Amino acid sequence: MAEQRVRGLSLRRKVTGWLGAILAVTLVSIGMATAVGRWTSTAFDAMLADNSACYTVQDALAAETKAFSRMVREPSQENTEEYQTACEITEASLAELPFDYEKIGEERYARTWNLLQGYAGYQKYRDAFLQMAPATETYVDQMYRVMELQDYLSEYALRLTQATLEQENAAYSAQADQLEQLPWVYLGLFLMALALMLVLLDLLSRAVVRPLLALARASRSIADNDFSGQDLPVHSQDEVGRLTGTFNQMKHAMQEHLATLNALHREEVRNLALEKDLDHTRMEMLKSQVNPHFLFNTLNMISCMARLEDAETTDKMIVSLGNLFRHNLRTKQQEVTLEEELDGLEDYIYLQQMRFDGRITVEKQILVDPARVRLPSFTLQPVIENAFSHGLKACEEGGRILLRVWRQGRMLYVTVADNGKGMTEEELAALSEKMRQSEQTGKSIGLGNIFRRVSMLYPDTGKMQVFSRAGHGTVIRFEIPQGEEEERA
């Protein structure tokens, strides 16, 4: 009956009971130790205070004697003030002496009385002497009489100190016999507390720790997809018991839903693979949109040049165009090395310079190893084309395009700058809006195509920015992250 009642208690009440029992034993032990310690400390403090008071009186009388002798032999304002201070200290120390018959006993009381009465008589004789003029006939005799009284007072103080020490030594010896029993009392209290704590820890282990360890072992088996273990036994109706029962129900529910979860996971993996293939196809389509516009412009330009020049120049241009087409068709990867991108760019720049009759120059500052850095394929050609067609085409005096590539840490920086007509703030804002719309709709403009591919390939770290100012030109800047392998290289 009692066992069932205990099993029905909540874990909070059980723990509260155990902690209460441990706290009670601890408080009893601490209380007894504190009481004994306070009693012992009070007794020793009283002894030390009595000894200190006696020694203080001795020191004060000695200091007063020296100050008196110095003042008499070398009269001065400083020596007189020093002597008065010594007298005040002596009077204060005498007032601190214990003078309770019930506490200090007959002998100490008598010696204290002798010292106090002796100092009172000495004060009268001393003060009378200090009123005498040094030329008085009995001045020297009275001075020696004062010194003699000072010696008597020192003797009285010494005897009082000896009596105090003897009395306190006797009291200490009596208390020491009692204090020798304290370690055994403390040991008994410690053993009682230890035994009770061991019993309570065993109860706590059986009620809480062992069931939780069994839960941990069973949970590790479930983590390894092993549901073959038997249900955990429920020994109580407290929180641990309810947790164990809930764990058994959870195990059965997980076992029933595991097959469904595995099927859903396989379906999700299949969908992710399809989505990845779709993204790859989408980027291939975006990349292929770069070529048709340029192809039309270039063929038109070659047709015009063929009428104006002889076949040699036309042949060179057609060869360059063929090389460019072969490079574009050969490139299937989403990322290429800078070396591969520059290889196709050379033929393109030649054709454009021929188109604009050499009025536009292109400079390159490549501050990295082109074979060791990567960037999205077909990035530079559309940007250079944009500089030719929109930035410098209308400039009759020609212009300059600067391609600059450098690296800081894991980030590759690419800028294409021209000194063409540039854009107003409104035109630049409209271009930025078209690029964002191109990213959302998939409808490509030249820069929008590249902006979209950079965003897809480097969603967190890649950037493409356009800076322009009317009458001063345009700068297109890329930030392309590089892998660890390239950085070590």
Buried (B, 14 or more C-beta within 10 A) or exposed (E): EEEEEBBEBBBEEBBEBBEEBBEEBBEEBEEBBEEBEEEBEEBBEBBEEBBEBBBBBBBBBBBBBBBBBBBBEEEEEEBBEBBEEBBEBBEEBBEEBBBEEEEBEEBBBBBBBBBBEBBEEBBEBBEEBBEEEEEEEEEEEBBEBBEEBBEBBBEBBBBBBEBBBEBBEEBEEEBEEEEEEBEEEBEEBEEEBEEBBEEBEEBBEEBBEEBEEBBEEBEEBBEEEEBEEEEBEBBBBBEBBBBBBEBBEEBEEEEEEEEEEEEEEEEEEEEEEEEEEEEEEBBEEBBBBBBEBBBEBBEEBBEEBBEEEEEEEBEEBBEBBEBBBEBBEEBEEBBBBBBBBBBBBBBBBBBBBBBBEEBBBBEBEBEBEBEBBBBBBBBBBBBBBBBBBBBBBEBEEBBBBBBBBEBEEEBBBBBBBBBBBBBEEEEBEEBBEBBBEBBEEBEBBBBBBBBBBBBBBBEEEBBBEBBBEBEBBBBBBBBBBBEEEBEEE
